[in-house]
């Protein structure tokens, strides 16, 4: 079975480009378009890594991150917050919620893919 990566983002253009790059790297890709869908997918699919948008309809990415960290059965889930919220307080909130990494949009796709590879190594 391959390495699963969940893309949780409500921005179609970002989802399409991330999905393309991740599949090209050989990862199995799952997509969720809002926070509630993301949390359900994490519980059902057990992805190795979640690329999590901070601001989504329903449950925010920060809320998803906190819920995953509160669920001991999901302890091995790696979370990379991918969000336009770039203020120091936002980064602190993401890390405080339990994110393993925090990337601010817009981002370099090359740098992001390197970070994904590093997190999954």
VOLOZA-133298 format. One line per field, with one value per residue: x negated, y, z negated of N, C-alpha, C, O in turn; residue number from 1. Coordinates in Angstrom, 3 decimals. Last residue first. Example, Ala and Ser with C-alpha at 12.3 -4.5 7.8 and 13.67 -1.06 7.14 Angstrom:
REM residues 2
n_u (-12.850;-13.190)
n_v (-2.250;-5.690)
n_w (-7.080;-7.800)
ca_u (-13.670;-12.300)
ca_v (-1.060;-4.500)
ca_w (-7.140;-7.800)
c_u (-12.900;-13.200)
c_v (0.030;-3.300)
c_w (-7.870;-7.800)
o_u (-13.409;-14.236)
o_v (1.138;-3.319)
o_w (-8.039;-8.465)
k (2;1)
END
This chain:
REM residues 121
n_u (-9.700;-7.714;-8.995;-10.448;-8.341;-7.308;-9.510;-9.533;-7.092;-7.662;-9.641;-8.080;-6.103;-6.192;-3.044;-1.105;-0.758;-3.109;-3.175;-4.272;-4.233;-2.683;-0.187;1.076;1.919;-0.495;-0.882;1.292;0.653;-1.737;-0.738;0.866;-1.014;-2.444;-0.462;0.584;2.892;3.039;1.599;1.238;-0.220;-0.699;-0.860;-0.803;0.463;0.166;2.556;5.114;5.849;6.192;7.303;6.269;5.247;7.642;8.602;6.616;7.004;9.592;9.165;7.511;9.221;12.640;15.655;17.071;14.531;11.226;8.098;5.786;5.464;3.156;2.173;1.226;-0.122;0.893;4.416;6.818;9.442;11.154;10.021;9.661;12.295;13.374;11.804;12.631;15.311;14.974;13.564;13.714;12.810;10.272;8.794;5.910;3.479;0.504;-2.497;-4.210;-4.711;-2.374;-0.692;-1.633;-1.021;1.826;2.577;1.716;3.395;6.003;5.942;5.639;8.048;10.102;9.907;10.239;8.440;6.570;5.254;3.531;1.662;0.263;-1.864;-0.476;-0.845)
n_v (11.059;12.866;15.280;15.386;15.613;18.097;19.739;19.497;20.663;23.319;24.055;23.911;25.791;28.312;29.904;32.701;30.682;29.271;26.376;24.601;21.361;20.037;21.478;21.979;24.390;25.746;26.090;27.858;29.988;30.855;31.772;33.857;35.578;36.367;35.934;34.490;32.734;31.093;27.812;24.769;22.626;19.356;16.674;13.164;10.870;9.283;9.598;8.787;7.854;10.161;13.147;15.651;16.004;16.285;18.679;20.507;20.338;21.344;23.969;24.887;24.706;24.914;23.448;25.365;26.200;27.112;28.065;26.456;23.371;20.852;17.909;15.200;11.934;9.421;8.975;7.344;7.244;8.003;10.261;11.864;12.190;13.687;15.995;16.870;17.438;19.624;21.486;20.722;19.045;16.631;13.932;11.904;10.121;8.404;9.432;9.874;12.329;12.721;13.170;15.712;17.297;17.038;18.093;20.741;21.625;21.180;22.752;25.313;25.580;25.346;25.668;24.336;21.479;18.995;16.173;13.512;10.876;7.685;5.511;2.257;-1.191)
n_w (-4.981;-5.084;-5.369;-2.962;-1.093;-1.939;-1.358;1.392;2.005;1.208;3.029;5.379;4.953;2.645;1.884;0.676;-2.271;-4.499;-6.450;-9.096;-10.714;-12.493;-14.599;-17.027;-17.807;-17.885;-15.185;-14.745;-16.485;-15.381;-12.947;-13.912;-15.052;-12.771;-9.786;-7.652;-6.207;-4.104;-4.657;-5.623;-7.929;-7.923;-10.118;-10.433;-12.693;-14.915;-16.458;-16.328;-18.763;-20.305;-19.441;-19.546;-17.011;-15.604;-16.713;-15.901;-13.100;-12.872;-13.766;-11.733;-9.562;-10.802;-9.789;-7.305;-4.875;-6.080;-6.711;-6.580;-4.920;-5.172;-4.223;-6.138;-5.796;-5.836;-6.624;-7.321;-6.363;-8.534;-9.758;-7.505;-6.632;-8.771;-8.489;-5.926;-6.311;-8.014;-6.360;-2.814;-0.851;-0.445;1.296;1.436;3.276;2.936;4.635;6.756;7.728;9.088;6.949;6.193;8.451;8.600;6.106;6.353;8.463;7.377;4.997;6.080;7.456;5.408;2.072;-0.252;-1.362;-2.174;-0.936;-2.341;-1.174;-1.780;-0.154;0.748;0.000)
ca_u (-10.908;-7.310;-8.055;-11.152;-9.256;-6.470;-9.055;-10.700;-7.280;-6.611;-9.963;-9.296;-5.715;-6.961;-4.227;-1.512;-0.414;-2.239;-3.610;-3.361;-4.881;-4.097;-0.746;0.429;2.979;0.184;-1.813;1.161;1.918;-1.735;-1.711;1.477;0.022;-3.111;-0.931;-0.852;2.766;2.709;2.615;0.968;0.761;-1.350;-0.031;-1.622;0.798;-0.905;1.281;4.582;5.727;4.962;7.680;7.007;4.296;6.751;9.388;6.849;5.710;9.299;10.065;7.007;8.057;11.402;14.575;17.325;15.921;12.127;9.435;6.241;5.720;4.373;1.904;2.370;-0.339;-0.417;3.317;5.540;8.339;11.464;10.428;8.505;11.326;13.927;11.722;11.222;14.948;15.682;12.988;14.027;13.028;11.418;9.133;7.306;4.039;1.949;-1.655;-3.848;-5.718;-3.597;-0.535;-1.736;-2.409;0.965;2.919;1.116;1.938;5.605;6.170;4.586;6.778;9.919;9.522;11.464;8.421;7.788;5.261;4.829;1.623;1.470;-1.796;-1.276;0.000)
ca_v (10.217;11.471;14.864;15.326;14.450;16.894;19.608;19.042;19.243;22.554;23.998;23.101;24.382;27.726;29.128;31.779;30.913;30.410;27.016;25.694;22.378;19.671;21.292;20.691;23.420;25.439;25.229;26.600;29.261;30.339;30.682;32.752;34.997;35.577;36.730;34.491;33.456;32.486;28.847;25.474;23.698;20.544;17.764;14.368;11.715;9.266;10.167;9.467;6.858;9.388;11.749;15.208;15.879;15.162;17.446;20.270;19.993;19.977;23.079;24.897;23.834;25.479;23.408;24.422;26.199;26.362;28.643;27.001;24.806;21.386;19.295;16.041;13.380;9.612;9.415;7.322;6.860;6.859;9.110;11.499;11.494;12.362;15.206;16.546;16.372;18.432;20.938;21.538;20.446;17.083;15.359;12.011;11.411;8.219;9.342;8.504;11.798;12.577;11.920;14.584;17.140;16.674;16.707;19.868;21.629;20.585;21.308;24.768;25.684;24.339;26.440;24.669;22.876;19.582;17.612;14.176;12.292;8.490;6.577;3.463;0.000)
ca_w (-4.944;-4.850;-6.418;-4.242;-1.049;-1.967;-2.745;0.625;2.296;0.533;1.594;5.239;5.065;3.746;1.534;1.736;-0.862;-4.190;-5.204;-8.762;-9.886;-12.454;-13.253;-16.830;-17.529;-19.145;-15.906;-14.010;-16.650;-16.758;-12.956;-13.177;-15.922;-13.809;-10.924;-7.865;-7.472;-3.796;-4.817;-4.375;-7.716;-7.413;-9.600;-10.267;-11.541;-13.920;-16.898;-15.138;-17.698;-20.466;-19.215;-20.733;-18.128;-15.305;-16.854;-17.328;-13.687;-12.430;-14.500;-13.106;-9.616;-10.247;-10.765;-8.393;-5.342;-5.202;-6.616;-7.861;-4.801;-5.774;-3.833;-5.787;-5.874;-6.454;-5.748;-8.054;-5.469;-7.677;-10.580;-8.332;-5.769;-8.437;-9.718;-6.203;-5.368;-8.490;-7.585;-3.995;-0.484;-1.235;1.259;1.025;2.867;3.089;3.439;6.437;6.791;9.884;7.719;5.268;7.996;9.721;6.444;5.345;8.637;8.649;4.930;5.214;8.174;6.467;3.262;0.482;-0.923;-2.720;-0.663;-2.248;-1.519;-1.547;-1.153;0.903;0.000)
c_u (-11.023;-8.493;-7.657;-10.234;-9.976;-7.363;-8.177;-10.306;-8.489;-6.806;-8.937;-9.672;-6.940;-6.603;-4.929;-2.833;-0.684;-2.037;-2.596;-3.921;-3.819;-4.901;-2.235;-0.125;2.400;1.281;-1.191;0.262;1.849;-0.472;-1.726;0.563;0.696;-2.101;-1.546;-1.366;1.313;2.520;2.115;2.002;0.300;-0.248;-0.898;-0.750;-0.070;-0.673;0.187;3.197;5.145;4.758;6.407;7.387;4.973;5.801;8.524;7.603;5.880;8.014;9.830;7.838;7.466;10.278;13.306;16.236;16.110;13.546;10.266;7.682;6.262;4.459;3.192;1.841;0.932;-0.691;2.014;4.365;6.982;10.222;10.624;8.842;10.104;12.925;12.265;11.102;13.510;15.344;13.649;13.511;13.494;11.569;10.358;7.583;5.531;2.601;-0.203;-2.983;-5.396;-4.730;-1.773;-1.613;-2.578;-0.458;2.018;1.360;1.255;4.082;5.660;4.710;5.624;8.565;9.203;11.183;9.681;7.747;6.600;4.604;3.020;1.256;-0.620;-1.129;-0.884)
c_v (9.354;10.514;13.401;14.801;14.280;15.656;18.362;18.835;18.685;21.054;23.161;22.940;23.479;26.245;28.662;31.115;32.372;30.517;28.090;26.398;23.396;20.689;20.958;20.442;22.033;24.404;24.801;25.608;27.895;29.526;30.032;31.528;33.800;34.882;35.798;35.331;33.408;33.303;30.236;26.588;24.506;21.566;18.943;15.442;12.969;10.166;10.234;10.062;7.461;8.356;10.895;13.727;15.389;14.934;16.211;18.964;19.668;19.495;21.616;23.949;23.758;24.445;23.971;24.551;25.137;26.491;27.887;27.476;25.309;22.896;20.034;17.431;14.099;11.095;9.574;7.748;6.720;6.338;7.851;10.262;11.046;11.552;13.791;15.642;15.914;17.218;19.672;20.808;21.327;18.576;15.585;13.512;11.312;9.475;9.077;8.329;10.370;12.002;11.655;13.242;15.921;16.387;16.204;18.396;20.729;20.528;20.634;23.244;25.095;24.399;25.469;25.472;23.140;21.078;18.136;15.653;12.861;9.922;7.472;4.432;1.244)
c_w (-6.192;-4.860;-6.299;-5.357;-2.382;-1.984;-2.920;-0.838;1.550;0.770;0.837;3.766;4.894;3.798;2.799;1.377;-0.529;-2.679;-4.830;-7.543;-9.478;-11.649;-13.345;-15.440;-17.260;-18.979;-17.238;-14.722;-15.956;-17.015;-14.337;-13.176;-15.245;-14.716;-11.974;-9.013;-7.931;-5.070;-4.463;-4.304;-6.512;-7.148;-9.184;-9.616;-11.522;-12.727;-15.849;-15.403;-16.417;-19.362;-19.221;-20.639;-19.407;-16.480;-16.602;-17.554;-15.179;-13.109;-14.154;-13.978;-11.014;-10.308;-10.125;-9.441;-6.434;-5.737;-5.583;-7.833;-6.141;-5.657;-4.139;-5.433;-5.450;-6.684;-6.534;-7.172;-6.164;-6.952;-9.744;-9.167;-6.566;-7.620;-9.496;-7.426;-5.625;-7.624;-8.080;-5.233;-1.639;-0.996;0.384;0.923;2.562;2.508;3.824;5.196;6.361;9.027;8.558;5.993;7.094;9.248;7.580;5.681;7.610;8.771;6.200;5.159;7.374;7.181;4.402;1.749;-0.113;-2.426;-1.175;-1.982;-1.310;-2.024;-0.796;-0.259;0.000)
o_u (-11.977;-8.316;-7.304;-10.646;-10.105;-7.162;-8.287;-10.726;-8.475;-6.696;-9.288;-9.981;-6.833;-6.775;-4.339;-3.646;-0.504;-2.991;-1.388;-5.017;-2.623;-6.099;-2.957;-0.499;3.124;1.550;-1.336;0.597;2.296;-0.519;-1.728;1.014;1.059;-2.304;-1.216;-2.577;0.865;2.043;0.917;3.151;-0.868;0.565;-1.706;0.002;-0.074;-1.515;-0.640;2.730;4.729;3.619;5.640;7.752;4.324;5.580;8.655;7.285;5.348;7.955;9.863;7.300;6.981;10.377;12.931;15.940;15.392;13.752;10.043;8.412;7.101;3.637;4.197;1.149;1.626;-1.388;2.029;3.421;6.092;9.975;10.298;8.041;9.571;12.725;11.685;10.382;13.207;15.120;12.969;13.077;13.653;10.575;11.341;6.711;6.304;2.308;0.254;-2.757;-6.198;-5.595;-2.181;-2.339;-3.555;-1.037;1.511;0.463;0.309;3.534;4.960;3.713;4.737;7.991;8.151;12.113;10.140;7.106;7.651;3.859;3.613;0.744;-0.510;-0.377;-1.917)
o_v (8.587;9.300;12.766;13.983;13.162;14.754;17.658;17.866;17.530;20.262;22.394;21.839;22.396;25.524;28.623;31.689;33.223;30.454;27.856;26.957;23.105;20.860;21.523;19.313;21.037;23.627;23.656;24.430;26.892;28.495;28.806;30.400;32.835;33.733;34.615;35.438;32.423;34.436;30.514;26.347;24.876;21.385;19.457;15.162;13.743;10.230;11.145;10.925;6.726;8.011;10.907;13.118;14.780;13.795;15.207;18.219;18.668;18.379;20.750;23.223;22.709;23.442;23.556;25.648;24.138;26.845;28.004;27.313;24.654;23.619;19.864;18.060;13.672;11.475;9.828;6.980;6.046;5.132;6.752;9.332;9.963;10.365;12.816;14.644;14.723;16.119;18.743;19.658;22.536;19.300;14.847;14.278;10.723;9.855;9.474;7.203;9.725;11.284;10.505;12.296;15.183;15.359;15.083;17.563;20.021;19.491;19.624;22.530;24.451;23.352;24.830;25.908;22.271;21.846;17.756;16.315;12.711;10.161;7.958;4.200;1.279)
o_w (-6.326;-4.760;-7.293;-6.179;-2.880;-2.798;-3.923;-1.471;1.122;-0.165;-0.059;3.310;4.321;2.815;3.878;0.653;-1.400;-1.905;-4.842;-7.592;-9.505;-11.871;-14.167;-15.122;-17.262;-19.896;-17.666;-14.849;-16.513;-17.685;-14.452;-13.374;-15.917;-15.107;-12.053;-9.206;-8.518;-5.017;-4.516;-3.934;-6.399;-6.241;-9.958;-8.682;-12.480;-11.832;-15.880;-14.659;-15.521;-19.048;-18.257;-21.644;-20.258;-16.891;-17.302;-18.481;-15.661;-13.627;-15.029;-14.813;-11.438;-11.016;-9.029;-9.914;-6.472;-6.898;-4.378;-8.810;-6.760;-6.220;-3.449;-6.233;-4.527;-7.625;-7.739;-6.986;-5.646;-6.929;-10.192;-9.265;-6.324;-7.879;-9.975;-7.400;-5.553;-8.131;-8.517;-5.156;-1.473;-0.942;0.454;0.513;3.317;1.375;4.895;4.752;5.686;9.528;8.725;5.689;7.219;9.599;7.528;5.557;7.954;9.143;6.121;5.262;7.935;7.480;4.382;2.426;0.628;-3.142;-0.660;-2.704;-0.242;-3.117;0.329;-1.205;-0.669)
k (121;120;119;118;117;116;115;114;113;112;111;110;109;108;107;106;105;104;103;102;101;100;99;98;97;96;95;94;93;92;91;90;89;88;87;86;85;84;83;82;81;80;79;78;77;76;75;74;73;72;71;70;69;68;67;66;65;64;63;62;61;60;59;58;57;56;55;54;53;52;51;50;49;48;47;46;45;44;43;42;41;40;39;38;37;36;35;34;33;32;31;30;29;28;27;26;25;24;23;22;21;20;19;18;17;16;15;14;13;12;11;10;9;8;7;6;5;4;3;2;1)
END
